[in-house]
Amino acid sequence: MDTIKWLQNWYYQNCNGDWEHSYGVKIETVDNPGWYVEINLAETYLENVPFVSIEEERNEQDWYYCIVRDGVFHGAGGAMNLEEIIIYFRQWASSIERN
């Protein structure tokens, strides 16, 4: 399954008539140029799961980082690194067994 379809599926699986009214996924551009991704983990199976942050800087244009802070996944990266950010989230989320 490709990265965007996987993220769509993850979002849809967490929509329960309530969650999506308060939480969700945001993908925005930033002016350096690059991407910012925010995925709220509240009331999901990932809410209290430890997360290993990553910071990858290959050069000024090719970089990304991902952290979880206060129950929210935050990812940012260069203009060509959006997929890497989502893949890192996917790998983590897919490694956790749902209850």
Number of C-alpha atoms within 10 A of each C-alpha: 7 8 13 12 10 14 17 11 13 15 16 12 10 17 15 9 7 9 15 14 9 8 17 17 16 11 13 11 15 13 8 11 11 19 21 20 19 18 19 22 21 16 12 14 14 19 15 12 13 9 15 9 14 13 13 11 13 9 8 8 15 14 20 23 19 24 16 19 12 10 16 19 20 19 26 25 27 24 18 14 19 21 14 19 22 20 17 16 20 15 10 15 16 11 9 11 8 9 4
